[in-house]
Amino acid sequence: MANSNPTLNATVADVTDRIRQRSAERRALYEARMADQHRRGVHRGELSCGNLAHGFAACGVEDKNALKLMNSANLGIISAYNDMLSAHQPLETFPETIKAAARAMGSTAQFAGGVPAMCDGVTQGQPGMELSLFSRDVIAMATAVGLSHNMFDAALYLGVCDKIVPGLFIAAARFGHLPAMFIPAGPMPSGLPNKEKARIRQLFAEGKASREELLEAESASYHSPGTCTFYGTANSNQLMMEMMGLHLPGTSFVNPGTEMREALTRFATEQAIRNTEAGGDYRPFYRQIDERAIVNAIVGLLASGGSTNHTLHLVAMAAAAGLTLTWEDFTDLSAVTPSLMQVYPNGQADINHFQAAGGMSFLFRELLTAGLIHGDIPTVFGTDLTTYTQEPFLEEGKLVWREGPAASLDRDVLRGVAEPFAATGGLTVIDGNLGRGVIKVSAVAEEHRVVEAPVKIFEDQNELKAAFEAGELDRDVIAVVRFQGPKANGMPELHKLTPYLGVLQDRGHKVALVTDGRMSGASGKVPAAIHISPEALDGGPLSKLRDGDIVRLDANAGTLETRVEAHVWADREQRVAALDHYHVGLGRELFAGFRHLAMRGEEGAGVFGGFEADDLARQAGQIHDEDA
């Protein structure tokens, strides 16, 4: 076990303290509301006989009899299962496993509700991607519907991928009076090496590989049930949940369909029951997740080279728990967090190689010993975080935890703090006269981190593909893809552009991407200033750029500047784009209200507003209901 009382890194301590201070009133109101909900009753004991009869009418006799007794726990299962997502398909069998484990404890579990789960891999570059970010907030609302029946003493959240876990987390925070247990499904076994997959993608972009060859490569990469094995948003989700103590130790990256995965799901159910009031060790979400847990999630994300999508998601997740997070918090923590993992796109290994090299137990030991994370936070395991240096094993069919490896078993994949891949986390805020955004440089070579070049303006990602094929981009260029923010079209990921820009970079050109949209957690070797805020549709400076303007992106200095003369820039009108084609078809018309309500990227790009922050501002007379 790591030292439980290391000296906390000064910057980590400072960032934690300033989050606590800036959030003080907001967090106090959040905690008061959660405590009030707990006092008003958190389970079926508050229901009338008619309410309760409806709640267990479809149950079997054994469960019905248990539910009539008020001294046993009833778990609410929220699941993102569907057949189409490889990461979520294994969840099909989890409810029966959970119900059986609960019955063995003298308790019950009910499937409270399913939530939508879309796959960004399927919708990448397609109109459906414009619903992706908003699906996070739909998932939060769908979870609230499932838990609104007040039948439950705790909630089990079954989800893995990009928007799904953040959406579940937001709902868990708003039902913070309930204990929460997040249960993953695990990654698929390793398939085609990532370097070969990337090579085939670029060959296809150049017209040197057929569609049949591309499909064969993609099928060999994404080939079975389980999470995609590159280190994108989905696997970043799992790492962050464990960093916050919302997973059992060592559970994030165990493959589905294994005896260990089944044992961990059973134990998670048993532990969730122990964490209820009926179980005797009441551990509600709102007492577990505070600014320390959020800082742990950020540090884990940075140390692992995780997804830039979480510069949006974590802001929204923290807000749901009454905490105000800023992009400066990410930047300051990045400056003191060493890069300890190299998993594709930051390296050639996949998440299974990370697990084999020492996995989460080694990562925890290094970060705890270095004082980079808070070890004193409560966890769903019933301990503080220092026990997360352990990993699970099966002894004669029984689940036990033992200390994980003290040294990395593969230094090409996982290293200690004393010999990191890089001294910093490789994520920084970009600021300048074109707005504010973020850039991830952990996979960008040093020689590509500063780009000054003429811009080529696109207002639809498909225009870039056409320009590439026409040879219009075969030069030094900064591609600006604008009107891709949440208000414009839902802020789709633009990962489809990566192969084209990668080809140009490989030809020796200085290349970068600037956008008010998103890039995937798999964003890689091409420097990309993303989430530019305010977005072009919201009066952002990107709307003033014209083809040929010189722009300088300096990832080292954290600046994004146009070289247009100041008086010319000041007099230039903003471009107004025709966006109607983004707003109809594949259900996009149903999200008009979301586009209208969407907050800026720096505020999390959500549609719920600031929760307690808005309430406090309204009480102070700073905003009016019609402005909310």
C-alpha positions in Angstrom: 0.0 0.0 0.0 1.2 3.5 -0.8 2.1 6.0 1.9 -1.3 7.2 3.1 0.1 10.6 4.2 2.5 11.8 1.5 3.1 15.6 1.2 0.5 16.8 -1.3 2.1 18.6 -4.3 1.8 22.3 -3.8 0.1 23.0 -7.1 -2.4 20.2 -6.5 -3.1 21.6 -3.1 -3.6 25.1 -4.5 -5.9 24.1 -7.3 -8.0 22.0 -4.9 -8.2 24.9 -2.5 -9.2 27.4 -5.1 -11.9 25.1 -6.5 -13.2 24.7 -2.9 -13.1 28.5 -2.3 -14.7 29.5 -5.6 -17.4 26.9 -5.1 -18.1 27.4 -1.4 -21.6 28.9 -1.6 -22.6 26.7 -4.5 -21.3 23.5 -2.9 -23.0 24.3 0.4 -26.3 24.8 -1.3 -25.8 21.5 -3.1 -25.0 19.6 0.0 -28.0 21.1 1.8 -30.3 20.0 -0.9 -28.9 16.5 -0.9 -29.2 16.3 2.9 -32.7 17.5 2.7 -33.6 14.9 0.1 -32.2 12.3 2.5 -34.2 13.6 5.4 -37.4 13.4 3.3 -36.8 9.8 2.5 -34.7 8.0 0.0 -36.5 4.8 -0.6 -39.8 2.9 -0.8 -40.5 3.5 2.9 -41.8 6.9 1.9 -44.3 5.5 -0.7 -48.0 4.9 -0.1 -49.3 1.3 -0.3 -50.6 2.0 -3.8 -47.3 3.4 -4.9 -45.4 0.5 -3.5 -47.8 -2.1 -5.0 -47.2 -0.6 -8.4 -43.5 -0.6 -7.8 -43.2 -4.4 -7.2 -46.3 -5.7 -9.1 -44.1 -7.5 -11.7 -41.6 -9.0 -9.2 -41.5 -12.6 -8.2 -42.7 -13.8 -4.8 -39.2 -13.8 -3.2 -38.4 -10.2 -4.3 -41.9 -9.0 -3.5 -41.7 -10.3 0.0 -38.3 -8.7 0.5 -39.6 -5.4 -0.9 -42.4 -5.4 1.6 -39.8 -5.3 4.4 -38.3 -1.9 4.9 -35.0 -3.1 6.4 -33.5 -4.6 3.3 -31.9 -2.7 0.4 -33.3 -2.4 -3.1 -30.8 -1.4 -5.8 -31.8 0.6 -8.9 -30.0 -0.6 -12.0 -29.5 2.0 -14.8 -28.0 0.5 -17.9 -26.7 1.7 -21.2 -27.0 -1.8 -22.7 -27.6 -2.1 -26.4 -26.6 -4.7 -29.0 -25.0 -2.2 -31.4 -22.2 -0.9 -29.2 -19.4 -3.4 -28.6 -18.6 -1.8 -25.2 -22.2 -2.0 -24.0 -23.3 -5.4 -25.4 -21.7 -7.3 -22.5 -24.0 -5.4 -20.1 -27.0 -7.5 -21.4 -26.3 -10.2 -18.8 -25.4 -7.9 -15.9 -28.9 -7.3 -14.4 -29.5 -11.0 -13.8 -26.1 -11.3 -12.2 -26.8 -8.3 -10.0 -30.3 -9.5 -9.0 -28.9 -12.9 -8.0 -26.1 -11.4 -6.0 -28.6 -9.0 -4.2 -30.9 -11.9 -3.4 -28.0 -13.8 -1.9 -27.5 -10.8 0.5 -31.2 -10.8 1.5 -31.8 -7.7 -0.7 -33.2 -6.9 -4.1 -32.3 -5.2 -7.3 -34.7 -3.8 -10.0 -33.9 -2.6 -13.5 -34.9 1.0 -13.0 -34.3 2.2 -16.6 -32.3 2.0 -19.7 -30.5 5.1 -21.2 -29.6 5.7 -24.8 -26.0 4.9 -25.8 -24.8 6.0 -29.2 -21.5 5.1 -30.7 -19.3 7.8 -32.0 -17.4 5.2 -34.0 -20.5 4.6 -36.0 -21.6 8.2 -36.3 -18.1 9.7 -36.9 -18.4 12.1 -39.9 -22.1 11.4 -40.1 -25.1 13.7 -39.3 -25.9 11.6 -36.3 -22.7 12.8 -34.6 -24.4 16.1 -34.2 -26.6 14.5 -31.5 -23.6 12.9 -29.7 -22.6 15.6 -27.2 -26.3 16.4 -26.4 -26.8 12.7 -25.7 -24.8 13.2 -22.5 -27.6 15.4 -21.1 -30.3 13.2 -22.5 -28.7 10.3 -20.6 -28.7 12.3 -17.4 -32.4 13.1 -17.8 -33.2 9.5 -18.7 -31.4 8.3 -15.6 -33.4 10.8 -13.5 -36.6 9.4 -14.9 -35.6 5.9 -14.0 -34.6 6.9 -10.4 -37.5 9.2 -9.9 -39.8 6.4 -8.5 -37.9 6.6 -5.2 -37.9 2.8 -4.9 -34.2 2.6 -4.3 -31.6 2.7 -1.6 -28.7 2.9 -4.0 -28.0 3.1 -7.7 -25.8 0.9 -9.9 -24.7 2.7 -13.1 -23.8 0.4 -16.0 -22.1 2.3 -18.8 -18.7 2.7 -20.5 -18.4 5.0 -23.5 -18.0 8.6 -24.4 -21.0 10.6 -23.3 -22.6 7.8 -21.3 -20.5 7.8 -18.2 -20.5 11.6 -17.9 -24.3 11.6 -18.3 -24.6 8.9 -15.7 -22.3 10.9 -13.4 -24.4 14.1 -13.8 -27.5 12.2 -12.8 -25.7 10.4 -9.9 -24.8 13.9 -8.6 -28.3 15.2 -8.8 -29.4 12.0 -6.9 -26.5 12.5 -4.6 -28.4 11.3 -1.6 -28.1 7.8 -3.0 -25.0 5.7 -2.8 -23.6 5.1 -6.3 -21.6 2.3 -7.8 -20.3 2.5 -11.3 -19.8 -0.9 -13.0 -17.8 -1.2 -16.2 -17.9 -4.0 -18.8 -14.2 -3.9 -19.8 -12.2 -3.7 -23.1 -12.3 -6.2 -25.9 -9.1 -8.3 -26.4 -6.4 -6.7 -28.6 -6.8 -6.8 -32.3 -5.0 -5.2 -35.3 -2.0 -3.1 -34.0 -2.9 0.6 -33.8 0.0 1.6 -36.0 -1.2 -0.6 -38.8 -4.7 0.7 -38.5 -3.5 4.3 -38.7 -1.3 3.4 -41.8 -4.3 1.8 -43.7 -6.5 4.9 -42.9 -3.9 7.3 -44.3 -3.4 5.1 -47.4 -7.1 5.1 -48.0 -7.2 8.9 -47.6 -4.5 9.1 -50.3 -6.4 6.7 -52.6 -3.7 4.1 -52.2 -5.9 1.5 -50.3 -9.3 0.2 -51.4 -12.5 0.5 -49.3 -12.4 -3.3 -48.9 -8.9 -3.1 -47.5 -9.9 -0.3 -45.1 -13.0 -2.2 -43.9 -10.8 -5.3 -43.3 -8.4 -3.3 -41.2 -11.2 -1.6 -39.2 -12.9 -5.0 -38.6 -9.7 -6.5 -37.3 -9.4 -3.5 -34.9 -13.0 -3.5 -33.6 -13.7 -7.2 -33.6 -15.5 -8.4 -30.5 -17.6 -7.4 -27.4 -15.9 -4.9 -25.2 -14.6 -1.3 -25.3 -12.4 -0.2 -28.2 -8.8 -0.7 -27.0 -7.3 2.6 -28.0 -7.1 5.3 -25.2 -9.9 7.5 -26.2 -12.8 9.0 -24.2 -14.4 5.6 -23.3 -11.3 4.2 -21.6 -10.5 7.7 -20.1 -14.0 7.5 -18.5 -13.1 4.2 -16.8 -9.8 5.5 -15.5 -11.4 8.6 -14.1 -14.2 6.6 -12.3 -11.6 4.6 -10.6 -9.5 7.7 -9.8 -12.6 9.1 -8.0 -13.2 5.8 -6.1 -16.5 5.1 -7.9 -15.2 1.8 -9.2 -13.9 -1.1 -7.2 -10.1 -1.2 -7.2 -8.6 -2.7 -10.4 -12.0 -3.2 -12.2 -11.7 -0.8 -15.1 -9.8 -2.8 -17.6 -10.8 -6.5 -17.0 -12.0 -8.1 -20.2 -15.7 -9.0 -20.6 -16.9 -12.5 -20.5 -14.3 -13.7 -18.0 -14.7 -15.3 -14.6 -13.0 -12.2 -13.1 -15.4 -9.8 -14.7 -18.4 -11.8 -13.4 -16.9 -11.9 -9.9 -16.3 -8.2 -9.9 -19.9 -7.5 -10.9 -21.2 -9.7 -8.1 -18.9 -8.1 -5.5 -19.9 -4.6 -6.7 -23.5 -5.5 -6.0 -22.7 -6.8 -2.6 -20.6 -3.7 -1.8 -23.4 -1.4 -3.0 -25.7 -3.0 -0.5 -23.2 -2.5 2.3 -23.0 1.2 1.3 -26.7 1.7 1.9 -28.3 2.7 5.2 -29.8 -0.7 5.5 -26.3 -2.1 5.0 -25.0 -0.1 7.9 -22.3 2.0 6.2 -24.3 4.8 4.4 -22.0 6.3 1.7 -24.1 8.7 -0.4 -22.6 10.1 -3.6 -22.6 13.7 -2.3 -20.4 12.9 0.7 -18.0 10.9 -1.5 -17.5 13.2 -4.5 -16.1 16.6 -3.8 -13.3 18.9 -5.2 -10.6 16.4 -4.1 -12.2 13.6 -6.2 -12.5 15.9 -9.2 -8.9 16.9 -8.9 -7.9 13.2 -8.8 -9.9 12.6 -12.0 -8.1 15.5 -13.8 -4.6 14.4 -12.6 -5.3 10.8 -13.7 -6.5 12.0 -17.0 -3.4 14.1 -17.5 -0.9 11.5 -16.3 -2.5 9.0 -18.7 -2.7 11.3 -21.8 -6.5 11.0 -21.8 -9.3 12.5 -23.9 -9.7 16.2 -24.5 -13.4 15.6 -24.4 -13.1 15.7 -20.6 -12.2 19.4 -20.7 -16.0 19.7 -21.5 -17.4 16.7 -19.5 -15.5 17.2 -16.2 -16.7 20.9 -16.1 -20.3 19.7 -16.5 -19.9 16.8 -14.1 -18.3 19.0 -11.4 -21.1 21.6 -11.9 -23.7 18.9 -11.2 -22.0 18.3 -7.8 -22.0 22.0 -6.9 -18.4 22.7 -8.0 -17.0 25.3 -10.4 -14.2 24.0 -12.5 -12.2 26.1 -15.1 -9.8 25.3 -17.9 -7.0 27.0 -15.9 -7.4 24.2 -13.4 -6.5 21.7 -16.1 -3.6 23.7 -17.3 -2.0 24.3 -13.9 -2.4 20.6 -13.0 -1.0 19.6 -16.3 2.2 21.6 -15.6 3.0 19.4 -12.6 1.6 16.1 -13.7 4.1 13.8 -15.5 3.1 11.7 -18.4 3.2 8.1 -17.3 1.3 6.2 -20.0 1.8 5.7 -23.7 -1.3 4.1 -25.1 -2.5 4.8 -28.7 -2.8 7.5 -29.9 0.1 8.6 -27.6 2.0 5.3 -28.4 1.5 2.0 -30.1 0.2 -0.1 -27.2 -3.4 -0.5 -26.4 -5.3 -0.5 -23.1 -4.8 -4.3 -22.6 -1.0 -3.7 -22.7 -1.4 -1.0 -20.0 -3.3 -3.5 -17.8 -0.6 -6.1 -18.3 2.2 -3.7 -17.6 0.9 -2.9 -14.1 -2.4 -1.1 -14.8 -4.3 1.1 -12.4 -2.6 -0.3 -9.2 0.8 0.9 -10.4 -0.6 4.2 -11.6 -2.2 4.8 -8.2 0.9 3.9 -6.3 3.0 6.3 -8.3 0.6 9.2 -8.1 -0.1 8.7 -4.4 3.6 8.4 -3.5 4.3 11.6 -5.4 1.5 13.5 -3.6 -0.2 14.2 -6.9 -3.7 12.9 -5.9 -5.7 12.9 -2.7 -5.5 9.5 -1.0 -8.0 10.5 1.8 -11.2 10.5 -0.2 -13.9 7.9 0.6 -14.6 5.2 -2.0 -17.2 2.7 -2.9 -14.8 0.0 -1.7 -15.5 1.1 1.9 -11.9 2.5 2.3 -10.0 5.5 1.3 -8.1 5.6 -2.0 -4.8 4.3 -0.7 -6.1 0.7 -1.0 -6.4 1.2 -4.8 -2.8 0.2 -5.1 -4.3 -3.3 -4.9 -5.7 -5.4 -7.7 -8.2 -8.2 -7.7 -7.4 -12.0 -7.9 -9.4 -15.1 -7.8 -8.4 -17.7 -5.2 -10.5 -20.9 -5.5 -13.3 -18.9 -7.0 -13.2 -16.2 -4.3 -12.4 -12.6 -5.0 -9.4 -11.2 -3.1 -7.3 -8.1 -3.5 -3.5 -8.1 -3.3 -0.9 -5.3 -3.8 -0.1 -4.7 -7.4 3.4 -4.5 -9.0 5.8 -2.0 -7.5 7.6 -1.6 -10.9 6.3 -1.4 -14.4 6.4 -4.6 -16.4 6.8 -2.7 -19.7 8.5 0.7 -19.6 7.4 1.4 -23.2 3.8 1.5 -22.0 3.9 2.6 -18.3 6.4 4.4 -16.2 6.9 5.8 -12.8 7.1 9.4 -11.7 10.9 9.2 -11.5 11.2 8.4 -15.3 8.1 9.8 -17.1 7.6 9.9 -20.8 7.3 13.7 -20.4 7.5 16.1 -17.5 4.0 17.4 -18.0 0.5 16.1 -18.9 0.5 17.6 -22.4 -2.8 19.5 -22.1 -3.0 23.3 -22.1 -5.4 26.2 -22.6 -5.0 28.1 -25.9 -5.8 31.8 -25.7 -5.5 34.8 -28.0 -7.4 37.1 -30.3 -9.2 34.1 -31.9 -10.7 32.9 -28.6 -10.0 30.3 -25.9 -9.7 26.6 -26.4 -7.6 23.6 -25.4 -4.9 21.6 -27.1 -3.5 18.1 -26.3 0.1 17.7 -27.4 1.0 14.4 -25.7 1.0 12.7 -29.2 2.3 15.8 -31.1 6.1 15.8 -31.9 7.9 18.9 -30.6 8.7 20.1 -34.1 5.0 20.2 -34.9 3.8 22.2 -31.9 4.3 25.7 -33.4 2.5 26.3 -36.8 2.3 29.7 -38.5 0.6 29.5 -41.9 -2.3 30.8 -44.1 -5.7 29.5 -43.1 -8.2 27.6 -45.2 -11.7 28.2 -44.0 -14.3 25.4 -43.9 -17.8 25.5 -42.6 -18.5 21.8 -43.0 -16.1 19.0 -42.4 -16.9 17.4 -45.7 -15.5 20.5 -47.5 -12.1 19.7 -46.1 -12.1 16.2 -47.6 -13.1 17.7 -51.0 -10.3 20.3 -50.8 -7.7 17.6 -49.9 -8.8 15.5 -52.8 -8.5 18.5 -55.1 -5.0 19.2 -54.0 -5.9 22.6 -52.5 -4.2 21.7 -49.1 -0.9 20.4 -50.4 1.0 23.2 -48.6 1.6 24.7 -45.2 -1.9 25.3 -43.9 -4.0 25.8 -40.8 -7.5 24.3 -41.5 -10.2 26.3 -39.7 -13.4 24.3 -39.4 -15.9 26.7 -37.8 -19.7 26.8 -37.0 -19.2 23.4 -35.3 -20.0 24.6 -31.7 -22.9 23.4 -29.6 -25.2 26.2 -30.6 -24.5 25.7 -34.3 -24.8 22.0 -34.7 -24.3 20.2 -31.4 -20.4 20.3 -31.5 -19.7 17.0 -33.4 -16.3 15.3 -33.2 -14.2 15.9 -36.3 -11.9 12.9 -36.0 -12.7 12.0 -39.6 -10.3 14.8 -40.6 -7.3 13.3 -38.9 -6.1 11.0 -41.7 -6.1 13.9 -44.3 -4.2 16.3 -42.1 -1.9 13.5 -41.1 -1.0 12.9 -44.8 -0.2 16.5 -45.3 2.0 16.5 -42.2 3.8 13.4 -43.4 4.5 15.2 -46.7 6.5 17.7 -44.8 4.0 20.5 -44.5 3.3 22.6 -41.4 -0.3 21.7 -40.6 -2.8 22.4 -37.8 -6.5 22.4 -37.1 -8.5 25.1 -35.4 -12.1 24.5 -34.6 -15.0 25.4 -32.3 -16.0 21.7 -32.6 -14.5 18.7 -30.9 -11.8 16.1 -31.7 -12.1 12.6 -30.6 -10.3 11.2 -27.6 -8.2 9.5 -30.3 -6.9 12.9 -31.5 -3.2 12.4 -32.3 -0.1 13.7 -34.1 -1.6 16.8 -35.8 -1.8 19.9 -33.5 -5.5 20.8 -33.0 -6.8 23.8 -31.1 -10.3 22.7 -30.3 -13.4 23.8 -28.3 -12.7 27.4 -29.4 -14.9 29.6 -27.3 -17.0 31.6 -27.9 -18.0 29.6 -31.0 -18.4 31.3 -34.3 -22.2 31.3 -34.1 -22.0 33.0 -30.7 -20.0 36.0 -31.9 -16.7 34.2 -31.7 -13.7 35.7 -33.5 -13.4 32.6 -35.8 -16.3 34.1 -37.7 -14.1 37.0 -38.8 -11.3 34.9 -40.4 -10.9 34.8 -44.2 -9.0 32.4 -46.5 -5.4 33.4 -46.6 -5.2 35.1 -43.2 -2.0 34.2 -41.4 -2.6 32.5 -38.0 0.0 31.4 -35.5 -0.8 28.4 -33.2 1.9 28.0 -30.5 1.1 25.1 -28.3 4.2 25.7 -26.2 3.2 29.2 -25.3 -0.5 28.5 -25.3 -1.4 31.1 -27.8 -3.7 31.3 -30.9 -3.4 34.6 -32.8 -4.3 36.0 -36.2 -1.6 38.2 -37.8 -4.2 40.4 -39.5 -3.5 44.0 -38.7 -5.5 45.3 -35.7 -7.4 48.0 -37.5 -8.4 45.7 -40.4 -9.5 43.0 -37.8 -11.5 45.5 -35.8 -13.4 46.7 -38.9 -14.0 43.2 -40.4 -17.6 41.9 -40.3 -18.4 38.5 -38.8 -19.4 35.8 -41.2 -23.0 34.5 -40.9 -23.3 30.9 -41.9 -26.3 29.0 -43.4 -26.9 26.2 -40.9 -30.3 24.9 -41.9 -28.8 21.7 -43.3 -27.5 20.8 -39.9 -30.9 21.1 -38.2 -33.2 18.6 -40.0 -32.9 14.9 -40.5 -31.9 11.9 -38.3 -33.8 13.5 -35.4 -31.7 16.7 -35.4 -34.9 18.8 -35.4 -35.8 17.4 -32.0 -32.7 19.0 -30.5 -33.4 22.6 -31.5 -34.1 23.5 -27.9 -30.8 22.0 -26.8 -28.9 24.1 -29.4 -30.6 27.2 -28.0 -29.8 26.3 -24.4 -26.3 25.1 -24.9 -23.6 26.8 -22.8 -20.1 27.6 -24.1 -17.5 24.9 -24.3 -15.6 26.4 -21.4 -18.7 26.0 -19.3 -19.2 22.3 -20.3 -21.4 22.8 -23.4 -24.4 21.5 -21.4 -28.0 22.5 -21.4 -28.8 22.5 -17.7 -27.3 25.8 -16.8 -25.3 26.2 -13.6 -27.6 24.4 -11.1 -26.9 26.0 -7.7 -24.7 28.7 -9.2 -27.7 30.0 -11.2 -29.9 29.8 -8.2 -27.4 31.8 -6.1 -27.0 34.4 -8.9 -30.8 34.7 -9.1 -31.1 35.2 -5.4 -28.5 38.0 -5.7 -30.5 39.6 -8.5 -27.7 39.1 -11.0 -29.9 37.1 -13.5 -33.6 37.0 -14.1 -35.8 34.0 -14.9 -36.2 35.0 -18.5 -32.4 35.0 -18.9 -31.8 31.6 -17.3 
